[in-house]
Amino acid sequence: MAEVGEGPAFLRMSALFRNDPAYQRFFRLWQDMNLGLAAVFGDFLQMPIARTYELYELWCFLRLLRAAVEEYGSAELDLKNLFQTSAAGGVTIAAGAVIVPIGGGNILCFQRKYREYWIEADRAGSFSRTMVPDIVFAGPASDGHVRHVIVLDAKYRINEGLNDALNSIHTYRDALVEEAENGQLKGMVSAAYLLTPHIPYLNSDFKKTPVPGRLFHPQYREKFRFGAVTLRPGMSMTELQNCLKLIVNDATARAP
């Protein structure tokens, strides 16, 4: 093995096997696995790689939950809705519609359903159809009466589907409302952000920064309370806490 190089393996379709169906299938599978899109299963998770985005959504929620507990304390922490027990005695993580109270009167939700506001007991929800954002962080507003709500939509990849990703957080920010006692409607979302592993390149001025980098620019996020935040595996707990604080600070810097 002394002459084996340290560079990554690189496969090319040779002329010898170009017309071999078995080789073609193997080559396409190898390409898909490198893209994280292959429809294969791994014994460690029994989850198709093509559904990596679902794993990323859950990872974002659990990491932000840990960061929120570190930031706001665990005095009010209640995880009974997060874990479920099976008849065999096993413990699993709930698949969705999870609401976890944390310290300081804050809550963190995973795939919470917002139905039409007029059928909800608290008169808060959607004015068009049932909506299920990936993650919602809600906390008491400065006046102590109305919660500020931050919608976070996890997107494992944004370059190919940027328009769809932006449409989703635009929809959440505009269509989620709450009804006051006098019947007037008010938007309930203070800010909406994409969560993605993407690392952007930023110019000094957000107006001169091309998309998708513009969405990550601190000036852009603070001005519009809208955009994207980098959240990727390998980040330390301090980095995750700082990320959460940036999101909350952007959303609560000014009254909506």
C-alpha positions, -999 to 999 in steps of 0.1 A, spaced: 0 0 0 30 23 0 23 36 -34 -14 43 -28 -22 80 -29 -41 99 -3 -65 117 -27 -102 108 -29 -114 80 -52 -124 92 -86 -145 71 -110 -150 77 -147 -170 58 -172 -144 39 -192 -150 30 -229 -147 -7 -220 -177 -7 -197 -197 22 -212 -222 -2 -228 -224 -26 -199 -258 -22 -181 -246 -35 -148 -216 -11 -148 -238 18 -158 -262 11 -128 -232 10 -104 -217 42 -118 -250 61 -114 -255 47 -79 -220 59 -69 -228 94 -83 -261 96 -64 -245 85 -31 -220 113 -35 -249 138 -40 -267 123 -10 -297 113 -32 -294 76 -36 -324 54 -28 -304 30 -7 -307 20 30 -280 20 57 -282 -5 86 -274 22 111 -306 43 104 -327 22 81 -334 55 63 -330 62 25 -303 87 18 -327 104 -6 -346 115 26 -316 132 42 -336 164 44 -360 148 70 -330 139 91 -317 174 88 -350 189 99 -350 168 130 -313 175 137 -320 212 135 -348 210 160 -329 189 185 -298 211 183 -318 243 187 -337 227 216 -304 220 234 -291 255 226 -324 270 239 -322 251 271 -286 263 276 -296 299 268 -329 302 287 -326 275 314 -345 243 321 -368 254 349 -399 250 327 -385 223 304 -411 196 296 -401 168 273 -432 146 277 -444 154 242 -410 148 226 -406 111 234 -430 83 229 -429 48 244 -439 16 225 -457 -14 237 -424 -33 237 -409 -7 261 -389 12 235 -385 50 234 -388 69 201 -388 106 192 -422 120 182 -425 124 144 -442 158 145 -466 183 162 -442 186 191 -443 216 215 -416 218 241 -418 245 269 -384 259 279 -372 286 303 -383 322 302 -418 315 289 -404 303 256 -415 273 236 -399 254 207 -421 235 183 -414 209 157 -438 206 127 -466 222 147 -499 224 127 -516 258 123 -552 253 112 -576 281 102 -575 307 129 -613 307 134 -614 271 145 -585 274 170 -592 281 207 -566 309 209 -578 324 175 -543 320 161 -535 301 129 -537 303 91 -562 323 71 -560 300 41 -551 263 48 -534 241 74 -497 250 75 -469 230 91 -436 249 94 -406 228 104 -396 247 135 -412 275 155 -396 295 183 -421 315 203 -415 337 233 -431 365 253 -430 399 236 -415 429 254 -450 441 265 -457 407 280 -491 403 261 -484 388 227 -458 362 218 -432 369 192 -432 339 168 -401 330 147 -406 305 118 -376 284 108 -377 263 77 -349 237 74 -336 232 39 -308 207 34 -301 222 -1 -311 256 -12 -292 263 -44 -314 241 -66 -347 250 -49 -341 285 -37 -373 300 -51 -394 272 -35 -376 277 -2 -382 315 -2 -419 310 -11 -424 287 19 -411 313 45 -429 341 27 -461 321 30 -456 314 67 -448 350 75 -478 364 56 -505 338 62 -502 330 99 -523 355 119 -541 360 152 -575 376 158 -579 403 184 -609 408 206 -622 434 183 -620 410 154 -590 427 137 -563 404 123 -526 408 129 -497 389 116 -483 366 143 -449 359 127 -421 383 138 -395 368 115 -389 339 91 -356 323 83 -342 293 63 -319 270 81 -293 254 58 -258 239 59 -248 264 32 -218 287 39 -223 319 20 -199 345 7 -208 380 19 -199 415 7 -198 445 30 -232 457 16 -261 432 14 -273 451 -18 -241 441 -35 -242 405 -23 -258 381 -48 -283 355 -37 -283 332 -19 -255 349 0 -277 380 4 -302 361 26 -274 354 51 -262 390 54 -266 404 89 -278 437 76 -304 420 54 -317 398 82 -319 427 107 -336 450 82 -363 426 69 -364 400 97 -362 375 69 -334 354 53 -313 324 60 -289 312 88 -261 286 85 -267 256 107 -245 226 100 -233 194 117 -200 199 136 -209 233 151 -201 236 187 -228 243 214 -214 279 217 -219 284 180 -254 270 181 -263 293 210 -249 323 192 -269 313 161 -301 311 182 -293 345 198 -288 361 164 -321 348 152 -340 361 183 -322 394 183 -330 400 147 -367 392 153 -371 413 184 -349 443 176 -378 464 166 -415 461 171 -433 446 140 
